[in-house]
């Protein structure tokens, strides 16, 4: 069993990264965990979209 972690600032970038990984590897996905985090830096809101794929 292995894991792969993705971390992007935009949800569409995360989606592309995950899809590229799944297309490039011959893997058996066991589970995908997803998380969104937001924090404020000055007047700017910063988002972090992350996912962990557990696979064989």
Secondary structure as the mmCIF struct_conf table of DSSP 4:
data_model
#
loop_
_struct_conf.conf_type_id
_struct_conf.id
_struct_conf.beg_label_comp_id
_struct_conf.beg_label_asym_id
_struct_conf.beg_label_seq_id
_struct_conf.end_label_comp_id
_struct_conf.end_label_asym_id
_struct_conf.end_label_seq_id
STRN STRN1 UNK A 2 UNK A 8
BEND BEND1 UNK A 9 UNK A 10
HELX_RH_AL_P HELX_RH_AL_P1 UNK A 11 UNK A 24
BEND BEND2 UNK A 25 UNK A 25
STRN STRN2 UNK A 29 UNK A 41
TURN_TY1_P TURN_TY1_P1 UNK A 42 UNK A 43
STRN STRN3 UNK A 44 UNK A 55
#
